[in-house]
Amino acid sequence: MPASMTMTPASLTAMIPGFQLESDTFRPAALPGAGDAGRIKNRLCQGSSIKEWSQSRFDPLEVSIAIFQDYDAYDGVGLAELVKHGEVSADDLMDTAIARVEARNPKVNAFSSLFEARARRDIQAGLPDGPFRGVPFALKDLFMQYEGEVTGNGSRFFQGVVATRDSELFARYRRAGFAIFGKTTTPELGIGPATESRANGITRNPWNLSRTAGGSSGGAASAVAAGILPLAHASDSGGSTRVPASCCGLFGLKPSRGRMPMGPERGESSGGFGSAHAVTRSVRDSAALLDVTAGPDLGAPYGIAPPDRPWRDEVGAAPGRLRIAVWSEPPQGIELHERCALALQDAATLCRDLGHYVEEMRPAVDIGEIDRSGIVVMAASTRLLIEARAAALGRPPGPDDLEPAVRAFYEAADKYSAFDYARAVAATHRASRDLAAFQTKWDLILMPTLAQPPVPVGTITSSDMDRSGMRPLSRAFNPFCPLANRTGVPAASVPLFWDQDGLPIGVQFLARFGDEATIFRIAAQLEHARPWAARRAM
């Protein structure tokens, strides 16, 4: 902690946005966009006098200033270590996170709801002694159940749906020790690579507010890139963790199929395409979080072998000389933007410089076929979700309940037969076999995360275009990510490159099924060779 400092009211006002002087007492000033937080409810400094603040070494205001300034210097594991050793408290970290929500969320629109009061009660009751004890955390508002809170799914049709139980993954987050205080934005039902919805508005990229944060975990990535959180829950059925990770300069891992729990409300996500995890600033946080959340839950439809050792042990472990196949060719009809091509070349060169064997090579997988088959599965899954909500309401969705692109998916399900669905599943199985055969000779596949840098907001939105209009734009932006979802292999976007406009452009690594360990080893090696955590969007 810094030495005690004496500050004038004027300097205090300048250093702490959102605070105003009332007589000789500083109180939080209300700022827009903070949901139920309303005001910054700083338990340490609300109502304290300036004299009281400036006299104590661990003076409440001074602690808030120190944590506000040093918060970015630590990842989630690091913050939890500070809490463990008594250098800061969970309330201190919550104060900082809420202050940043107040100051920054109005610019980026990363949160759909806040429940700070519940998080404060959890802190007072005592958080579980997990590896992230006291670290502020937020849930993606997509099928994640927190008893008593709304699960809106980015949709007006799902507004007011209050969870009656907890998701298993949420329970594991609680056991990890997180102070969970909000939910982040997503496009309607998670459909689309940009987070723009009628329910919650546009979520923006902290690196450039005119650009998309990506989707569908755009709110999560925006919150982390804006410095509000060190990590946040995300999920990925077609790139929805990796796309925003690329757009926002973060590490984003999609684990292998069956690695993460989906229950008790669902058996699988989008025909087995989806997997939940997180966007993080450090590789270490991603590995440590996977250690405490991975594993099937009761009745899970998929099985997968556990790791040989904790994934956190892979971070910093020597990866050996890996065989890395570079896949640079985009699918037919798609153009790879020159800046994305440059990011890929840069990553390949860095891998060579680190001693790995790197060669241009791609598997004989028909991306066009698995793309078409994916539409059939996604349409059926979307129909299933909406029909369940309609049954609960006792009515079908009205004309204003669903956005055009989502309604198009909902209605398209009627056009597909059971045979179409079976054929689509068979196509994904063929792709899985072909990819697995290729991976017997290659440890990793390196490919672009996206075919374009972060696009301007409004370019891809489900709120004002139907599927026929949105689909070509989505595919032109995100043609590479769905391969890992269809085949079930782990994949991660790694932030190694920023273009001349200051926009991050990620590259992704695909590993063999069940081999998250190799991804963590190479990603940690790259993180050490070219650190990215010190880069700041805000």
N, C-alpha and C positions, 0 to 999 in steps of 0.2 A: 504494500500500500504506500502511496506517496505520503510525505510529511504533511502535517496539518498546514492549511493555508487559510489566510484571512482574505475575504473577497468583499467588494462593495456590492450594493444592490444592483448597480448598473452593470457591473461585470458579470454578476450571476445571471442577470436577465439575458445578456448576450451569449453566455455559454450554454444555457439550457433552454432551447426552443420549447415553447409551450408552457413556460412558467411566468407568472405575473406577480408583481409586488402588491400585497394588500397590507397597508400599514407597515409594520416591521416584520411581517410574515410572508413567506413565499407560499403560494398555493398553485396547484396545476390549473392552467387555463384550458378550457375545453377546445378541442380541435375536431374537425369533421372526420368522418370515416372510421370511427373507432368502435362501432357497434355498442355492446353493452358496457364498454369501458367508460364511455362518456368523458370522464376526466382521468388523468393519470392518477390512479389511486396509490400513491407512493406511501406505504405505511411508515417509512422511515422519516420522510421529510414533511408530510402534510401537517400543517399546523405548528411546526417547529419555528422558533424565532431565528433570525440571522445570527444573533449572539450565540445561541446554543449550537448552531451549525458550525461556527468557526472556532469553538473552543476545544472540541474533542478531537483527538487524533483519528479515531474511527467515527468521526462525526457523520451523521446521516447524509447530509448533502454531499460531503466530500466523497463518501463511498459511492454515491450515485454518480458523481462526476468521474471517479476513477474507473468504475465499471463501464460507464458509457464510453469512455475513451479506450479502454483496454479489451472490451468485449470481443472485438474483431481479431485480437491477437491469439485467441484460443479456439480450437474446435470443440465439439461437444464433449469428447473425452477429457480434454483439458479443463473445460469449465467444471465438469463433475469432480475433477481432482481438486480444484480450488475449494469447492463446497466440502469435500471430504476432509480437507485439512483445515477448515475453518477460516480460510482467507476471504471468502465471500459467503453469503447465504443464498439459499434458493430464492428468498424474497428479493435480494439484491438483483439477481439475474432476471426475475420477473419484472421488477421495476424498470430495468433497462429495456427489456423486450417490449413492454407496454409503451414506454416513452418513444421507442422507435416506431411502433405501430402508429402512434398519434402523429409523429412527425413525417413518416414516410409512406404509410399506406394510402393517404389521400392521393399521392402521386402515382402509385403503381396498382392499387386496387387488388391486393393479393388475398385478402380475407373475405370470406362470405359470412362468418359469424365469429363472435368472441364470447367466451365464458370464463372470464378472468376470475370472477368471484368463486367459481368452483375450484379453479386452480389454487387460489389463495387458501381455501379451506383444506384442500389436499396437502398443501405445504404445512399448514398449521397442525394438521393431524399427523404428519410425519410421512414422508415419501418412502417407498421401498428402497432398500439399500442396493440398488442395481448400478451398473456401470455408467448410467446417465443421470444419477440422482441429482435433482435440482435443475436440470437443464430445460429451458423453455422449449416447447414442441407444439406442432400443429398437425392436424389430420387433414388429408385431402377429403373434400366433401363429396365423396363418391362411394356409396355402398359401405362406408365405414360407420358402424353403429357404436354410439356412445349413449348408454341409457339415459334418457331424459333430455337429450339434445336432438335437434332437427337434422335429418339427413336429406338435404335438398337436391343432391345430384345435379346441381346446376340447372334445374328445370322448374318452371312454374307449375307443371303438372304434379311435382313431388313436394311442393311447398307445404309446410306444416306437418310433415311426416316425422313424428317423434319416436325415437328408438325406444323399444321396450326391453332391450337387453344389450349387452356389449358384444362386439365382434371379438373373436379369439385373438386376432392380431392386436386389437386395442388393449386387451387384457395383458398381452405380453409387453406392450409399450408401458403400461402402468407398472408392471413388475420391474421393468428396466430403470424406473425411477424418474421418468420424465414428468415435468410440470406441464400438463396439457391444457392449453388455454384458448384454442381456437380451431376453426376449420378454414381451409384455403379453397380458392375458386377453381372451377373446372368448367369446360364447355358442357352443354346439355348432354347428360348421360355419358360424358367423357368422349364424345364423338368429335374428332377433328384435332389437328395439330396446332391450333391456336385457341387461347382461352378467352372467348368472347361470347357472351350469352345475354339473352334478354332478362334472365333472372338476376344476374350479378354485374352485367356491364363488361367493359373491356379491361383485361389485366395486361399491364404494360411491362416492358423490359427495363429494368433499372439501368442498364448500360446505355439505353437510348429510348426515351419514353415514347417515341413515335414508332417503335418496332415491337413486334410480338414477343411475349415471353415464352411462346411455344405452348404446347398442350399435349395431353390434357392436364398434366400436373403443372400447369402454368402458374397457378397461385403459389404452390409450394416453392417452385424455383425462383419466382419473383421475390418471395419473402426471404429466402436465403441469400440471393444475390444482393438484395437491398440491405443486408446486414441485420435484419430483424431476428433471424434464427440462424444457428450454425448448421442445422439440418432439419428436414421436414419429410413427413410421410408422402410417398408418391406411389403410383401404380402404372402398369404398362401392358396394354393389350395390342398395341401396334406402333410402339415407340413413345408412349405417353410419359415415361420417365426420361428417356434418352433425348427426345426432341427438346424439351425445355431445359435439360441440363446443357445441351449444346448451345441453345440460344442465350443462356444466362451465365455461361462460364463455370459450370459446376461438374462434379463427378456424379454420374447417374447410372446405377446398376439395375438391370433387370435380371433377377435370379432365374435359375432353371425351373422348368415346369414341375410343379409339385413341391417345390422347396418351401413355399410360404403357405400359411393357413388361409383358407377362404371362408371358413364357417363361423358360426353355425348357420348363417342365412343362405349361403350358397355352396354348391359342391365344386364349381369351377367358374372361371371368368371367361366369357366369350369362347366357348368351346375348347377351353384349355389354353387359349392364347395369352391370357393375362397372368401377371404376377406382380405382387406388391413389394415395395421396399422403400427407398428414400432417395432424395437428392441431398448431397452433402458437399461441404467445402473441402473436406479431407478424405483421403482413401481410408485412413484409420477409422474414422467414424462409421463409414459404410461397413467395414469388416466387423467392427465391434457390435454394431447394431444387428447385423445378420446373425452373429453368434447367439444373441439372446432372443431372436424372434423366429428363426427358421425352424422347420420341422412340421410334419403333418399334424393336423388336428383330428379330432374324433370323426371317423367316417369319411376321411379324405379319399377322393377317387383315384389319386395318383400316389405312387410311392417313389422314393428316391433315397439313395444311400447317404448317410450323414458324412460329413468331412472327416478326414483322417486326423485332423487336429484343428484347434480353433482358427477361424479365418484371420483373426487379428494377428496370429503368429506368422501369417504369410506376408504381412506388411513389413517390409524391410528385409525379408528373406531373399537370398540370392535366387533369381529366377532360372539361372542356368542359361545356356545358349538356346534360345527358342527359335523354332522354325515358324516364320510369320508369312502368310500369303496375303498379298495386297490385292484387293478387289477394287479397282478404280472405275470399271466400266459401268455406266448407269443402265438401267433397263431400257428396252427399245422405246423410243419416243420421248425420252427424258434427257434433258441437257444438264450436265454437271457444271455449276457455276465455277468460273476460274478461281475464285477465292477459296471455294471448298476443295477444288483440286490442289491448290497450293497448300492448304492445310494438311491434306492427305500426304502429299509429297514430303512436307516438312516432318510429319510424324514418322514416315518410313525412313527418312534419313537419320532422324534421331535414334530410331531403333537399331539401325545399322551401326551408328556410332557407339552404341552401348554394347555391341558385340553380337547382336542377333543375326541370324540368317534371314534375309528379307528378299522375297521374289514376287514379281507380279504373277498372280495365278488366281483363278476363280473356279469354283465347283460348277458342275453341270446341273445347275438348278434353274428351273424356269420360273423366274420371279413373276412374270406375267400370269402364269397359271395359278400360282399360289395367291396372287393378288386378287384374281377373279374368284377363286374359291373362298377367300377370306370375306368377300362381300356377302356371300350366301350365309356363312356362319354368323357374321355380325348382324345381318338383317334379322335372322331368326332369334338371336340373343336379345336384340333390341325389342322385338315384338314380345318376347316372353316377359321382359321387365315391365313394359308398358301395360300389358294385359293384367299382370299381377296388381299394378297400381289401380287400373280401371276396376278390377273386381273389388278392391278395398273401398273405392269411392262409390261403387254401384252405378258407374256410368263410363262410357268410352271417353277418350280425350276429345275435348271440344276444339273448334277451329283455332283458338288462340292458346291452347294448352301446350302445343309442341311447336318447336321451330321448324322451318321448312325442310332442312336437311334431315332432321331426326324423323319428322313425319314421313319423309320419303323412304327412309330405312324401314320404318314401321309398316308402311303399306307394301313395300317391296316383298316382304316376307310371304304375302299371299301369292306372289307370282312363282315362288319356288316350291318344288315338290319334295317329298321325302327322298326321292332318288337324287335330286339335285344336291340335297344336303349330304347324302352318303357319298356322292361323287366328290364333293368339296372336301370332305374328311379324307377320302382316299388320296386326293391330290396333295394334301398336307403331309400325309404319311409317306408318300413317294419322295417329297422334298426332304423330309427328315432322314430317310434312308440314304438319299444321294449325298446330302451334306455330311452325314456321319461317315460315309465311305471316304469322302474327301479329307475329313479331319483325322483319319488314321495316319496321314502323312504330314499333317500340319498342326502345330500346337495352337495357333491363333490365326484368325482372319482379321485383317485390318481393312476397314472400309470407311467411307464418309458416314457421318451420322445423318447429315442432311445434304440435299443437292443444291440448296441455296442458303445464303446467310439469313439471319432473322428478317422476315418480310415485314413491310409496314403494316400497322394495325389496320384492320378492315379488309385486308387482302383475302383472308380465308375466314369466313364466319358462317356458322350454321344459322344465324338469325335472319339473314336476308337473302339466302340462296338455297335452292333445293339441292339434292344429291347430285343431279346431273351437272350443276354448276360448280358445286364445291369439290366433287371428287377429282376432276382433272387438276385443280389447283393444289389439293392436298397431296396428290400423287407426285406432282412436279416438285413439291417441297420435300416430301418425306417418302421417297421410294425404297430406301434401303432398310429401314428399321423393322418392318413387318416380318422379314425373313426369320429373325430370331424368335419372334412370337409364334409363327406358324410351326416352326421346328422344335421349339421348346428349349433351345440352348441358351446359356447365359450370355449376356452382352452388356457392355458398359460404354458410355460416352465419356471421353477423357478431354479436359479443357487444356489444350496445348497451344492454341493459336488465336490471336486477335488480329483482325484485319486493320487496314489503314484508317478506317473510320471508328476504330475502337470497339468493334463488335466481336464477341467471341464466336468461334466456329469449332465445334468439337469433331473428333474422330472416334470411331467405335471399334472395339475389339470383341469378336465372338470366339468363345471357347467351346470345347467339347461339352456334351451334356453332363451336368453335375460337376464341372470343373471351374467353379468360381475361384478356386485357389490360384490358378494361373493368372486369371484376370487381376486379382489383388496384387500378385507379385509384380507383374509388368507395370500396372498402374502406379504402384508405390515407387518403383524404380524411375518411372517417367516423372512422377511428382518430385522426387529428389533431384533429378537432373534438370528439371525446368519447373520450379515451384510456381504455383498459381494462386495460392491462398492469400497472398499479400495484395493481390490486385483488388481494387475497390470500385464498385459501380457507383456507390453513394457514400 
